[in-house]
Amino acid sequence: MQRMGHALITSLLVPVLFIAQKLPSYGVAASVYRIAAGRGDESAVAASQYTNFDQIASSGWRPMNPTGFEDSLDGLLQAKGWNKLDFQQFRMIVCISASSWKGRTRYQYPQDWVPEPNAPEFTYEAWYQIWISSVAGVIVATNVRAPLDPMIKSGSPPPKTNPPLRRLSDYTFLCYRKACNDDETCMGRLQWIIHQDVDNPVSQLVVSEVLNDEDPEPWPGITVQTSTDPGKALVGCPNGYGVGYMLAQNTASLGHKTIDSVVVFADTYQNECLAYHIEGAAEDEDA
């Protein structure tokens, strides 16, 4: 991870730590944190508008061809005794064009894309790639580019309309439910949500602070309890917020789940990874 100056780290990190530790009444964000930390009312978070894959397809997203499971997580899988063959892959992609001068945004599958003549547009692709083992109760996000990420990083003006399926949590839960064939017992076994190669700049800064600017170690890395200030920051950062949001949205199917600890570790290629351990799973927590 490319390190930033200490002043910049401090200026960006302090608000995250403040929100995570002091928990002011910041609407949905504070509600999600409280739920993820084991307190709060799930009804404060609205249920996802996406209840099936047809709704996702109608907004321009399409499945991508499957690939093999990345070998960069072999150390983790071997240590936990997870079988690669138990993991199912889910991949979706969308092409997004934001016209800065017309204030319009379009969403299409890349192969169907037809540029608008003479329109100065910022066009890019967004995608979600996750692996799920319903046997082990594990979700691994291995390759994610959220719809707004490239637009924000490039300085392009944001669209006036929210992009469809802009939250990874919406897609992740649909995939987990499909992997479990809608079986509630299976869905209740969720124990880990893992984000490989964390590239959100705010999350990176939080990890940097937690590790005192040291590089992460291979699995088992370090385990941070969410009852501590560093653990609260890891739950309050964007990656942790997404995990908490999914848990908060889907208590009817998943049961009441909380994040009790976060493992910070490096994959084979030294990419930063965050493994959120879910408390309240139906099986033994140490599995």
Backbone as CSV, one residue per row, in Angstrom:
resi,resn,N_x,N_y,N_z,CA_x,CA_y,CA_z,C_x,C_y,C_z
1,MET,0.845,-1.189,0.000,0.000,0.000,0.000,0.875,1.231,0.000
2,GLN,0.569,2.175,-0.833,1.336,3.407,-0.877,1.001,4.254,0.340
3,ARG,2.014,4.629,1.114,1.801,5.381,2.338,1.639,6.866,2.040
4,MET,0.766,7.516,2.801,0.565,8.939,2.668,1.224,9.646,3.847
5,GLY,1.356,10.960,3.743,1.948,11.737,4.806,1.165,11.629,6.097
6,HIS,1.866,11.786,7.241,1.219,11.625,8.539,0.088,12.631,8.725
7,ALA,0.287,13.860,8.266,-0.752,14.877,8.439,-2.022,14.490,7.706
8,LEU,-1.863,13.954,6.483,-3.027,13.546,5.705,-3.700,12.352,6.360
9,ILE,-2.911,11.403,6.838,-3.479,10.240,7.524,-4.310,10.699,8.706
10,THR,-3.745,11.609,9.503,-4.441,12.081,10.689,-5.736,12.801,10.326
11,SER,-5.678,13.648,9.301,-6.855,14.432,8.934,-7.988,13.564,8.434
12,LEU,-7.651,12.464,7.754,-8.694,11.580,7.242,-9.128,10.552,8.272
13,LEU,-8.218,10.140,9.132,-8.517,9.064,10.063,-9.304,9.531,11.268
14,VAL,-9.045,10.745,11.741,-9.702,11.226,12.950,-11.226,11.162,12.848
15,PRO,-11.848,11.619,11.724,-13.306,11.506,11.646,-13.791,10.066,11.730
16,VAL,-13.042,9.126,11.127,-13.448,7.722,11.186,-13.393,7.219,12.617
17,LEU,-12.293,7.522,13.321,-12.162,7.095,14.705,-13.217,7.763,15.577
18,PHE,-13.522,9.022,15.292,-14.507,9.742,16.088,-15.879,9.097,15.952
19,ILE,-16.247,8.797,14.710,-17.541,8.164,14.486,-17.576,6.791,15.132
20,ALA,-16.502,6.025,14.961,-16.480,4.659,15.472,-16.464,4.606,16.985
21,GLN,-15.739,5.535,17.627,-15.578,5.466,19.069,-16.668,6.233,19.815
22,LYS,-16.963,7.451,19.372,-17.899,8.286,20.100,-19.351,7.993,19.744
23,LEU,-19.562,7.452,18.516,-20.891,7.079,18.067,-21.928,8.183,18.231
24,PRO,-21.710,9.335,17.630,-22.743,10.366,17.653,-23.929,9.894,16.825
25,SER,-25.012,10.604,16.881,-26.210,10.200,16.156,-26.088,10.635,14.704
26,TYR,-25.413,9.805,13.911,-25.181,10.124,12.503,-26.095,9.301,11.602
27,GLY,-27.355,9.166,11.985,-28.334,8.497,11.142,-28.012,7.042,10.899
28,VAL,-28.137,6.637,9.620,-27.984,5.230,9.261,-26.592,4.716,9.603
29,ALA,-25.549,5.523,9.357,-24.183,5.059,9.616,-23.995,4.652,11.068
30,ALA,-24.481,5.474,11.994,-24.358,5.142,13.410,-25.207,3.924,13.757
31,SER,-26.384,3.818,13.148,-27.250,2.663,13.418,-26.586,1.367,12.977
32,VAL,-25.964,1.394,11.788,-25.284,0.206,11.280,-24.140,-0.177,12.206
33,TYR,-23.376,0.822,12.658,-22.262,0.500,13.552,-22.779,-0.152,14.825
34,ARG,-23.811,0.420,15.426,-24.324,-0.121,16.687,-24.782,-1.563,16.518
35,ILE,-25.428,-1.858,15.393,-25.898,-3.216,15.140,-24.712,-4.148,14.953
36,ALA,-23.725,-3.724,14.156,-22.555,-4.560,13.905,-21.773,-4.809,15.190
37,ALA,-21.831,-3.852,16.118,-21.090,-3.980,17.369,-21.900,-4.697,18.445
38,GLY,-23.133,-5.099,18.100,-23.904,-5.890,19.048,-24.957,-5.118,19.805
39,ARG,-25.255,-3.913,19.368,-26.299,-3.144,20.029,-26.973,-2.276,18.969
40,GLY,-28.246,-2.029,19.188,-28.954,-1.204,18.220,-30.153,-1.932,17.636
41,ASP,-30.978,-1.196,16.942,-32.228,-1.691,16.394,-32.085,-1.895,14.893
42,GLU,-32.219,-3.162,14.442,-32.074,-3.459,13.019,-33.115,-2.749,12.165
43,SER,-34.251,-2.411,12.751,-35.307,-1.767,11.971,-34.908,-0.366,11.510
44,ALA,-33.821,0.179,12.073,-33.353,1.502,11.645,-32.706,1.456,10.270
45,VAL,-32.389,0.268,9.775,-31.761,0.104,8.465,-32.777,-0.500,7.506
46,ALA,-33.018,0.173,6.401,-34.020,-0.282,5.442,-33.567,-1.568,4.761
47,ALA,-34.511,-2.444,4.470,-34.213,-3.676,3.754,-33.785,-3.349,2.324
48,SER,-32.986,-4.222,1.744,-32.529,-4.017,0.376,-33.700,-4.041,-0.600
49,GLN,-33.618,-3.188,-1.622,-34.659,-3.176,-2.654,-34.485,-4.337,-3.624
50,TYR,-33.321,-5.018,-3.574,-33.043,-6.111,-4.495,-33.382,-7.448,-3.840
51,THR,-34.369,-8.126,-4.404,-34.802,-9.407,-3.850,-34.544,-10.573,-4.800
52,ASN,-34.094,-10.292,-6.019,-33.787,-11.363,-6.968,-32.807,-10.840,-8.019
53,PHE,-32.202,-11.767,-8.766,-31.177,-11.402,-9.738,-31.763,-10.722,-10.972
54,ASP,-33.042,-10.936,-11.256,-33.667,-10.263,-12.393,-33.662,-8.749,-12.202
55,GLN,-33.844,-8.300,-10.971,-33.821,-6.862,-10.702,-32.437,-6.285,-10.980
56,ILE,-31.414,-7.053,-10.674,-30.054,-6.599,-10.930,-29.798,-6.530,-12.433
57,ALA,-30.226,-7.553,-13.155,-30.019,-7.583,-14.604,-30.745,-6.435,-15.294
58,SER,-31.910,-6.060,-14.791,-32.685,-4.996,-15.430,-32.011,-3.633,-15.297
59,SER,-31.063,-3.506,-14.376,-30.369,-2.234,-14.203,-29.040,-2.195,-14.944
60,GLY,-28.772,-3.203,-15.788,-27.587,-3.175,-16.632,-26.496,-4.148,-16.246
61,TRP,-26.588,-4.744,-15.056,-25.558,-5.690,-14.615,-25.756,-7.043,-15.296
62,ARG,-24.644,-7.704,-15.619,-24.689,-9.019,-16.248,-23.634,-9.928,-15.622
63,PRO,-23.853,-11.240,-15.665,-22.844,-12.168,-15.138,-21.584,-12.147,-15.995
64,MET,-20.446,-12.427,-15.370,-19.171,-12.563,-16.070,-18.785,-14.034,-16.091
65,ASN,-17.916,-14.392,-17.022,-17.453,-15.775,-17.106,-16.694,-16.155,-15.839
66,PRO,-16.873,-17.388,-15.372,-16.204,-17.818,-14.138,-14.699,-17.949,-14.314
67,THR,-13.982,-17.804,-13.219,-12.531,-17.990,-13.186,-12.189,-18.924,-12.031
68,GLY,-10.926,-19.294,-11.910,-10.508,-20.137,-10.813,-10.309,-19.340,-9.535
69,PHE,-10.396,-20.019,-8.393,-10.181,-19.365,-7.101,-8.718,-18.920,-7.024
70,GLU,-8.502,-17.677,-6.604,-7.161,-17.118,-6.528,-6.278,-17.921,-5.570
71,ASP,-5.037,-18.209,-5.978,-4.128,-18.940,-5.102,-3.553,-18.049,-4.009
72,SER,-3.838,-16.754,-4.071,-3.272,-15.821,-3.099,-3.847,-16.000,-1.703
73,LEU,-4.920,-16.772,-1.570,-5.522,-17.014,-0.266,-5.325,-18.457,0.193
74,ASP,-4.410,-19.172,-0.444,-4.189,-20.579,-0.096,-3.797,-20.748,1.369
75,GLY,-2.972,-19.828,1.880,-2.551,-19.936,3.277,-3.722,-19.874,4.233
76,LEU,-4.654,-18.970,3.960,-5.847,-18.851,4.783,-6.702,-20.109,4.702
77,LEU,-6.958,-20.584,3.481,-7.812,-21.753,3.308,-7.224,-22.985,3.985
78,GLN,-5.921,-23.169,3.844,-5.284,-24.328,4.460,-5.326,-24.241,5.983
79,ALA,-5.089,-23.049,6.514,-5.092,-22.879,7.967,-6.472,-23.115,8.561
80,LYS,-7.506,-22.705,7.844,-8.874,-22.863,8.345,-9.492,-24.199,7.969
81,GLY,-8.818,-24.954,7.084,-9.369,-26.229,6.661,-10.542,-26.092,5.715
82,TRP,-10.564,-24.988,4.944,-11.645,-24.766,3.994,-11.275,-25.346,2.643
83,ASN,-12.188,-26.082,2.043,-11.962,-26.733,0.758,-12.336,-25.784,-0.383
84,LYS,-11.397,-25.561,-1.297,-11.684,-24.695,-2.449,-12.902,-25.163,-3.235
85,LEU,-13.086,-26.469,-3.300,-14.174,-27.016,-4.097,-15.540,-26.681,-3.519
86,ASP,-15.576,-26.244,-2.258,-16.844,-25.867,-1.633,-17.263,-24.444,-1.979
87,PHE,-16.360,-23.683,-2.613,-16.651,-22.279,-2.898,-17.286,-22.115,-4.277
88,GLN,-18.354,-21.335,-4.321,-18.997,-20.958,-5.579,-18.628,-19.512,-5.901
89,GLN,-18.422,-19.247,-7.186,-18.055,-17.899,-7.603,-19.265,-17.162,-8.171
90,PHE,-19.348,-15.868,-7.850,-20.382,-14.997,-8.388,-19.693,-13.737,-8.910
91,ARG,-19.949,-13.394,-10.185,-19.304,-12.231,-10.804,-20.329,-11.454,-11.639
92,MET,-20.350,-10.135,-11.454,-21.236,-9.271,-12.225,-20.466,-8.045,-12.692
93,ILE,-20.880,-7.480,-13.823,-20.213,-6.302,-14.370,-21.253,-5.366,-14.980
94,VAL,-20.940,-4.062,-14.962,-21.802,-3.062,-15.585,-20.915,-1.982,-16.180
95,CYS,-21.367,-1.368,-17.256,-20.654,-0.251,-17.865,-21.422,1.029,-17.526
96,ILE,-20.703,2.026,-17.035,-21.336,3.254,-16.563,-20.764,4.439,-17.323
97,SER,-21.648,5.305,-17.791,-21.223,6.518,-18.478,-21.901,7.708,-17.821
98,ALA,-21.090,8.625,-17.327,-21.620,9.834,-16.701,-21.287,11.034,-17.581
99,SER,-22.288,11.676,-18.095,-22.091,12.849,-18.939,-22.001,14.089,-18.052
100,SER,-20.820,14.698,-18.019,-20.606,15.828,-17.117,-21.366,17.077,-17.565
101,TRP,-21.622,17.190,-18.846,-22.267,18.413,-19.316,-23.783,18.286,-19.402
102,LYS,-24.293,17.067,-19.434,-25.743,16.889,-19.427,-26.255,16.408,-18.072
103,GLY,-25.319,16.049,-17.195,-25.724,15.581,-15.876,-26.489,14.276,-15.921
104,ARG,-26.190,13.442,-16.918,-26.912,12.180,-17.057,-25.974,11.008,-16.788
105,THR,-26.570,9.923,-16.392,-25.804,8.707,-16.165,-26.543,7.538,-16.800
106,ARG,-25.784,6.694,-17.512,-26.375,5.515,-18.157,-25.669,4.261,-17.664
107,TYR,-26.406,3.181,-17.624,-25.869,1.910,-17.147,-26.215,0.815,-18.151
108,GLN,-25.191,0.138,-18.659,-25.405,-0.907,-19.643,-24.359,-1.992,-19.479
109,TYR,-24.677,-3.153,-20.032,-23.699,-4.215,-20.113,-22.646,-3.808,-21.138
110,PRO,-21.350,-3.997,-20.843,-20.293,-3.490,-21.747,-20.444,-3.905,-23.210
111,GLN,-20.856,-5.146,-23.463,-20.960,-5.599,-24.850,-22.102,-4.917,-25.595
112,ASP,-23.047,-4.333,-24.865,-24.167,-3.637,-25.494,-23.920,-2.133,-25.606
113,TRP,-22.711,-1.718,-25.188,-22.473,-0.284,-25.065,-22.344,0.393,-26.420
114,VAL,-23.082,1.478,-26.601,-22.989,2.308,-27.801,-22.777,3.749,-27.348
115,PRO,-21.585,4.302,-27.566,-21.318,5.678,-27.109,-22.263,6.682,-27.760
116,GLU,-22.620,7.675,-27.013,-23.467,8.731,-27.548,-22.610,9.682,-28.389
117,PRO,-23.004,9.998,-29.618,-22.184,10.854,-30.490,-21.934,12.238,-29.884
118,ASN,-20.693,12.666,-29.952,-20.297,14.017,-29.548,-20.573,14.336,-28.080
119,ALA,-20.688,13.322,-27.249,-20.959,13.565,-25.831,-19.689,13.338,-25.021
120,PRO,-19.190,14.369,-24.354,-17.993,14.195,-23.503,-18.371,13.437,-22.235
121,GLU,-18.104,12.158,-22.225,-18.545,11.325,-21.120,-17.371,10.627,-20.447
122,PHE,-17.562,10.347,-19.182,-16.605,9.560,-18.423,-17.181,8.152,-18.329
123,THR,-16.558,7.209,-19.026,-17.099,5.860,-19.116,-16.132,4.864,-18.468
124,TYR,-16.672,3.946,-17.705,-15.847,2.941,-17.045,-16.710,1.735,-16.686
125,GLU,-16.053,0.702,-16.223,-16.752,-0.505,-15.814,-16.659,-0.677,-14.303
126,ALA,-17.709,-1.220,-13.725,-17.708,-1.597,-12.314,-18.027,-3.080,-12.232
127,TRP,-17.510,-3.741,-11.207,-17.780,-5.176,-11.099,-17.700,-5.637,-9.653
128,TYR,-18.356,-6.747,-9.401,-18.298,-7.423,-8.110,-17.898,-8.872,-8.352
129,GLN,-16.940,-9.372,-7.587,-16.555,-10.783,-7.658,-16.416,-11.311,-6.238
130,ILE,-17.206,-12.305,-5.907,-17.148,-12.883,-4.574,-17.185,-14.405,-4.670
131,TRP,-16.641,-15.032,-3.645,-16.651,-16.488,-3.514,-17.372,-16.840,-2.220
132,ILE,-18.198,-17.886,-2.279,-19.002,-18.252,-1.109,-18.922,-19.750,-0.862
133,SER,-18.649,-20.107,0.386,-18.762,-21.494,0.831,-19.912,-21.563,1.817
134,SER,-21.021,-22.121,1.375,-22.150,-22.280,2.288,-21.857,-23.368,3.325
135,VAL,-20.914,-24.266,3.006,-20.535,-25.328,3.936,-19.820,-24.737,5.146
136,ALA,-18.877,-23.838,4.888,-18.093,-23.239,5.968,-18.715,-21.951,6.507
137,GLY,-19.703,-21.400,5.798,-20.284,-20.136,6.227,-19.338,-18.977,5.998
138,VAL,-18.732,-18.935,4.791,-17.692,-17.951,4.497,-18.019,-17.200,3.201
139,ILE,-17.865,-15.891,3.239,-17.990,-15.041,2.056,-16.661,-14.327,1.854
140,VAL,-16.097,-14.420,0.637,-14.823,-13.770,0.336,-15.018,-12.851,-0.867
141,ALA,-14.841,-11.556,-0.672,-14.870,-10.594,-1.768,-13.443,-10.427,-2.275
142,THR,-13.183,-10.893,-3.502,-11.812,-10.920,-4.006,-11.507,-9.840,-5.036
143,ASN,-12.508,-9.296,-5.682,-12.258,-8.310,-6.735,-13.486,-7.421,-6.850
144,VAL,-13.383,-6.228,-6.307,-14.553,-5.349,-6.229,-14.195,-3.955,-6.717
145,ARG,-14.988,-3.448,-7.632,-14.921,-2.029,-8.003,-16.346,-1.500,-7.955
146,ALA,-16.628,-0.738,-6.922,-17.976,-0.204,-6.752,-18.287,0.820,-7.833
147,PRO,-19.570,1.023,-8.158,-19.930,1.920,-9.255,-19.369,3.334,-9.147
148,LEU,-19.275,3.885,-7.956,-18.819,5.262,-7.832,-17.313,5.399,-7.629
149,ASP,-16.610,4.299,-7.360,-15.184,4.382,-7.028,-14.344,5.082,-8.096
150,PRO,-14.370,4.615,-9.358,-13.519,5.267,-10.370,-13.913,6.714,-10.616
151,MET,-15.206,7.003,-10.508,-15.675,8.360,-10.740,-15.133,9.301,-9.673
152,ILE,-15.182,8.845,-8.419,-14.697,9.677,-7.318,-13.184,9.869,-7.420
153,LYS,-12.447,8.769,-7.710,-10.990,8.844,-7.769,-10.502,9.690,-8.936
154,SER,-11.301,9.760,-10.021,-10.876,10.527,-11.199,-11.236,11.997,-11.092
155,GLY,-12.080,12.333,-10.119,-12.514,13.713,-9.991,-13.695,14.056,-10.865
156,SER,-14.264,13.047,-11.533,-15.441,13.288,-12.361,-16.633,13.621,-11.469
157,PRO,-17.506,14.533,-11.904,-18.661,14.879,-11.070,-19.575,13.673,-10.867
158,PRO,-20.112,13.509,-9.658,-20.996,12.367,-9.395,-22.300,12.492,-10.168
159,PRO,-22.933,11.366,-10.461,-24.196,11.413,-11.195,-25.308,11.994,-10.340
160,LYS,-26.314,12.552,-11.000,-27.449,13.102,-10.279,-28.379,12.000,-9.779
161,THR,-28.296,10.842,-10.394,-29.090,9.703,-9.936,-28.146,8.651,-9.378
162,ASN,-28.569,7.977,-8.326,-27.732,6.948,-7.734,-27.597,5.770,-8.683
163,PRO,-26.402,5.214,-8.823,-26.232,4.056,-9.710,-26.979,2.846,-9.152
164,PRO,-27.510,2.004,-10.024,-28.199,0.819,-9.538,-27.210,-0.132,-8.877
165,LEU,-27.687,-0.799,-7.864,-26.869,-1.767,-7.133,-25.520,-1.158,-6.767
166,ARG,-25.558,-0.094,-6.016,-24.310,0.586,-5.676,-23.670,0.024,-4.408
167,ARG,-24.364,-0.859,-3.700,-23.810,-1.444,-2.484,-23.467,-2.912,-2.706
168,LEU,-22.250,-3.267,-2.364,-21.829,-4.657,-2.449,-22.699,-5.545,-1.569
169,SER,-23.188,-5.006,-0.461,-23.989,-5.809,0.469,-25.257,-6.335,-0.185
170,ASP,-25.853,-5.553,-1.088,-27.067,-6.013,-1.770,-26.789,-7.268,-2.590
171,TYR,-25.731,-7.207,-3.382,-25.376,-8.333,-4.248,-24.885,-9.515,-3.422
172,THR,-24.100,-9.248,-2.394,-23.524,-10.319,-1.587,-24.602,-11.180,-0.951
173,PHE,-25.623,-10.546,-0.390,-26.655,-11.340,0.277,-27.432,-12.194,-0.716
174,LEU,-27.750,-11.640,-1.896,-28.445,-12.451,-2.900,-27.623,-13.680,-3.273
175,CYS,-26.323,-13.495,-3.417,-25.444,-14.611,-3.764,-25.379,-15.628,-2.630
176,TYR,-25.297,-15.150,-1.398,-25.237,-16.060,-0.258,-26.538,-16.856,-0.136
177,ARG,-27.649,-16.175,-0.357,-28.941,-16.867,-0.298,-29.045,-17.927,-1.387
178,LYS,-28.520,-17.609,-2.587,-28.534,-18.588,-3.672,-27.623,-19.764,-3.362
179,ALA,-26.438,-19.489,-2.803,-25.510,-20.561,-2.455,-26.113,-21.498,-1.415
180,CYS,-26.969,-20.943,-0.565,-27.628,-21.743,0.481,-28.976,-22.310,0.030
181,ASN,-29.351,-22.037,-1.228,-30.647,-22.506,-1.752,-31.811,-22.085,-0.856
182,ASP,-31.722,-20.859,-0.328,-32.767,-20.281,0.522,-32.983,-21.044,1.827
183,ASP,-32.037,-21.885,2.192,-32.178,-22.660,3.430,-31.763,-21.790,4.624
184,GLU,-32.666,-21.567,5.570,-32.391,-20.670,6.685,-31.315,-21.217,7.612
185,THR,-31.271,-22.529,7.789,-30.223,-23.106,8.627,-28.851,-22.844,8.029
186,CYS,-28.755,-23.024,6.725,-27.503,-22.752,6.026,-27.124,-21.285,6.155
187,MET,-28.070,-20.378,5.926,-27.765,-18.954,6.002,-27.352,-18.554,7.406
188,GLY,-27.879,-19.238,8.410,-27.524,-18.931,9.789,-26.121,-19.333,10.169
189,ARG,-25.436,-20.087,9.279,-24.080,-20.540,9.579,-23.006,-19.516,9.232
190,LEU,-23.402,-18.364,8.734,-22.422,-17.356,8.322,-21.472,-17.021,9.476
191,GLN,-20.166,-17.202,9.239,-19.173,-16.958,10.284,-18.078,-15.969,9.893
192,TRP,-17.812,-15.842,8.598,-16.731,-14.958,8.163,-17.151,-14.181,6.911
193,ILE,-16.816,-12.891,6.886,-16.895,-12.089,5.669,-15.516,-11.473,5.482
194,ILE,-14.858,-11.817,4.366,-13.456,-11.468,4.157,-13.322,-10.570,2.931
195,HIS,-12.602,-9.487,3.081,-12.312,-8.583,1.970,-10.834,-8.695,1.634
196,GLN,-10.551,-9.228,0.444,-9.169,-9.357,-0.006,-8.747,-8.106,-0.770
197,ASP,-7.483,-7.734,-0.632,-6.898,-6.609,-1.362,-7.726,-5.339,-1.152
198,VAL,-7.758,-4.877,0.077,-8.515,-3.681,0.438,-7.915,-2.471,-0.276
199,ASP,-8.719,-1.775,-1.089,-8.178,-0.624,-1.816,-8.935,0.656,-1.539
200,ASN,-9.910,0.623,-0.626,-10.572,1.864,-0.238,-9.583,2.722,0.548
201,PRO,-9.355,3.968,0.133,-8.300,4.770,0.769,-8.527,5.026,2.256
202,VAL,-9.785,5.211,2.670,-10.045,5.439,4.093,-9.786,4.168,4.888
203,SER,-10.231,3.026,4.356,-9.966,1.756,5.032,-8.465,1.494,5.115
204,GLN,-7.741,1.840,4.056,-6.293,1.666,4.069,-5.648,2.496,5.169
205,LEU,-6.138,3.703,5.352,-5.580,4.565,6.392,-5.857,4.008,7.787
206,VAL,-7.040,3.455,7.964,-7.367,2.847,9.255,-6.450,1.659,9.524
207,VAL,-6.256,0.798,8.505,-5.364,-0.348,8.663,-3.946,0.126,8.985
208,SER,-3.498,1.165,8.281,-2.162,1.692,8.518,-2.001,2.143,9.963
209,GLU,-3.021,2.805,10.488,-2.961,3.286,11.867,-2.987,2.118,12.853
210,VAL,-3.839,1.151,12.589,-3.940,-0.013,13.476,-2.616,-0.768,13.535
211,LEU,-1.922,-0.848,12.397,-0.653,-1.586,12.331,0.566,-0.700,12.599
212,ASN,0.326,0.541,12.992,1.431,1.471,13.235,2.358,1.588,12.020
213,ASP,1.740,1.655,10.850,2.460,1.823,9.581,3.314,0.612,9.201
214,GLU,3.123,-0.497,9.877,3.825,-1.725,9.517,3.023,-2.485,8.463
215,ASP,3.697,-3.316,7.677,2.990,-4.140,6.700,2.266,-5.282,7.416
216,PRO,1.125,-5.703,6.902,0.410,-6.823,7.521,1.163,-8.127,7.345
217,GLU,0.942,-9.045,8.267,1.583,-10.352,8.223,0.650,-11.367,7.577
218,PRO,1.199,-12.452,7.006,0.344,-13.512,6.463,-0.556,-14.089,7.553
219,TRP,-1.596,-14.783,7.125,-2.503,-15.410,8.071,-1.707,-16.256,9.069
220,PRO,-1.960,-16.133,10.390,-3.150,-15.566,11.034,-3.129,-14.064,11.275
221,GLY,-2.101,-13.345,10.810,-2.077,-11.902,10.973,-2.257,-11.488,12.416
222,ILE,-3.017,-10.410,12.623,-3.359,-10.008,13.990,-4.876,-9.925,14.127
223,THR,-5.375,-10.352,15.267,-6.806,-10.300,15.544,-7.094,-9.120,16.459
224,VAL,-8.036,-8.294,16.055,-8.395,-7.098,16.808,-9.833,-7.236,17.282
225,GLN,-10.045,-7.203,18.577,-11.389,-7.297,19.128,-12.146,-5.991,18.890
226,THR,-13.421,-6.088,18.553,-14.198,-4.886,18.261,-14.567,-4.107,19.524
227,SER,-14.236,-4.647,20.684,-14.456,-3.909,21.931,-13.360,-2.871,22.166
228,THR,-12.266,-2.941,21.382,-11.158,-2.000,21.512,-11.323,-0.853,20.527
229,ASP,-10.587,0.248,20.748,-10.661,1.383,19.834,-10.225,1.022,18.415
230,PRO,-9.096,0.285,18.225,-8.733,-0.117,16.853,-9.805,-0.988,16.204
231,GLY,-10.409,-1.868,16.988,-11.472,-2.715,16.442,-12.682,-1.904,16.032
232,LYS,-13.011,-0.890,16.822,-14.136,-0.022,16.475,-13.862,0.732,15.179
233,ALA,-12.612,1.148,15.008,-12.259,1.853,13.771,-12.366,0.932,12.564
234,LEU,-11.973,-0.340,12.720,-12.050,-1.291,11.607,-13.499,-1.613,11.247
235,VAL,-14.390,-1.569,12.228,-15.815,-1.746,11.938,-16.391,-0.473,11.337
236,GLY,-15.873,0.688,11.774,-16.402,1.953,11.287,-15.880,2.384,9.939
237,CYS,-14.800,1.738,9.440,-14.260,2.107,8.122,-15.197,1.603,7.023
238,PRO,-15.055,2.085,5.783,-15.988,1.698,4.720,-16.155,0.195,4.523
239,ASN,-15.071,-0.576,4.611,-15.209,-2.022,4.430,-16.026,-2.637,5.553
240,GLY,-15.762,-2.207,6.780,-16.524,-2.731,7.907,-17.966,-2.280,7.886
241,TYR,-18.182,-1.047,7.434,-19.547,-0.531,7.317,-20.377,-1.396,6.375
242,GLY,-19.760,-1.812,5.249,-20.482,-2.655,4.296,-20.866,-4.000,4.888
243,VAL,-19.964,-4.575,5.684,-20.273,-5.845,6.348,-21.426,-5.651,7.327
244,GLY,-21.328,-4.596,8.147,-22.378,-4.323,9.114,-23.716,-4.046,8.464
245,TYR,-23.677,-3.369,7.302,-24.909,-3.046,6.599,-25.623,-4.314,6.150
246,MET,-24.856,-5.279,5.628,-25.473,-6.523,5.191,-26.090,-7.285,6.363
247,LEU,-25.394,-7.317,7.479,-25.932,-7.994,8.659,-27.204,-7.302,9.136
248,ALA,-27.198,-5.972,9.124,-28.340,-5.214,9.615,-29.550,-5.349,8.703
249,GLN,-29.305,-5.436,7.404,-30.402,-5.528,6.443,-31.113,-6.875,6.474
250,ASN,-30.419,-7.908,6.898,-30.919,-9.262,6.650,-31.034,-10.114,7.911
251,THR,-31.417,-9.492,9.012,-31.551,-10.253,10.252,-32.661,-11.298,10.161
252,ALA,-33.671,-11.043,9.341,-34.764,-12.013,9.211,-34.267,-13.337,8.642
253,SER,-33.252,-13.281,7.781,-32.715,-14.500,7.166,-31.471,-15.013,7.880
254,LEU,-30.626,-14.096,8.336,-29.350,-14.489,8.928,-29.429,-14.689,10.431
255,GLY,-30.464,-14.140,11.048,-30.498,-14.094,12.496,-29.731,-12.866,12.970
256,HIS,-29.710,-12.652,14.277,-29.008,-11.485,14.811,-27.516,-11.772,14.846
257,LYS,-26.785,-11.117,13.980,-25.344,-11.321,13.855,-24.597,-10.031,14.198
258,THR,-23.455,-10.178,14.817,-22.604,-9.035,15.121,-21.168,-9.370,14.734
259,ILE,-20.334,-8.349,14.644,-18.908,-8.535,14.373,-18.174,-8.498,15.707
260,ASP,-17.544,-9.600,16.104,-16.867,-9.604,17.398,-15.365,-9.365,17.285
261,SER,-14.785,-9.575,16.093,-13.354,-9.332,15.917,-13.045,-9.171,14.436
262,VAL,-11.879,-8.593,14.155,-11.423,-8.394,12.784,-9.975,-8.853,12.701
263,VAL,-9.681,-9.674,11.707,-8.312,-10.131,11.486,-7.714,-9.311,10.350
264,VAL,-6.583,-8.672,10.617,-5.848,-7.924,9.596,-4.675,-8.798,9.155
265,PHE,-4.626,-9.123,7.861,-3.575,-10.021,7.384,-3.232,-9.704,5.936
266,ALA,-2.196,-10.355,5.435,-1.759,-10.172,4.051,-1.936,-11.469,3.288
267,ASP,-2.341,-11.352,2.013,-2.405,-12.546,1.188,-1.010,-12.861,0.640
268,THR,-0.924,-13.835,-0.263,0.374,-14.261,-0.793,1.140,-13.127,-1.457
269,TYR,0.409,-12.162,-2.039,1.046,-11.062,-2.757,1.150,-9.798,-1.907
270,GLN,1.027,-9.938,-0.599,1.166,-8.840,0.354,0.059,-7.800,0.237
271,ASN,-1.074,-8.173,-0.331,-2.223,-7.283,-0.340,-2.874,-7.280,1.034
272,GLU,-3.331,-6.121,1.460,-4.001,-6.022,2.755,-5.383,-6.657,2.681
273,CYS,-5.715,-7.425,3.705,-6.999,-8.125,3.763,-7.623,-7.931,5.141
274,LEU,-8.942,-7.922,5.177,-9.681,-7.811,6.424,-10.674,-8.955,6.509
275,ALA,-10.598,-9.704,7.594,-11.513,-10.830,7.820,-12.387,-10.502,9.025
276,TYR,-13.668,-10.299,8.777,-14.618,-9.952,9.831,-15.259,-11.233,10.366
277,HIS,-15.028,-11.491,11.657,-15.591,-12.689,12.274,-16.975,-12.371,12.814
278,ILE,-17.937,-13.202,12.433,-19.337,-12.955,12.755,-19.729,-13.757,13.989
279,GLU,-20.235,-13.070,14.984,-20.678,-13.710,16.220,-22.156,-14.031,16.112
280,GLY,-22.544,-15.120,16.755,-23.940,-15.523,16.728,-24.237,-16.532,15.657
281,ALA,-23.196,-17.100,15.007,-23.390,-18.115,13.982,-23.943,-19.388,14.611
282,ALA,-24.608,-20.189,13.787,-25.270,-21.380,14.312,-24.265,-22.429,14.751
283,GLU,-23.090,-22.470,14.094,-22.085,-23.465,14.445,-21.078,-22.880,15.408
284,ASP,-20.142,-23.718,15.857,-19.120,-23.320,16.786,-18.321,-22.140,16.241
285,GLU,-18.141,-21.095,17.062,-17.443,-19.896,16.631,-15.998,-20.179,16.220
286,ASP,-15.377,-21.224,16.756,-13.971,-21.489,16.488,-13.767,-22.323,15.238
287,ALA,-14.839,-22.667,14.553,-14.710,-23.528,13.374,-13.949,-22.794,12.292
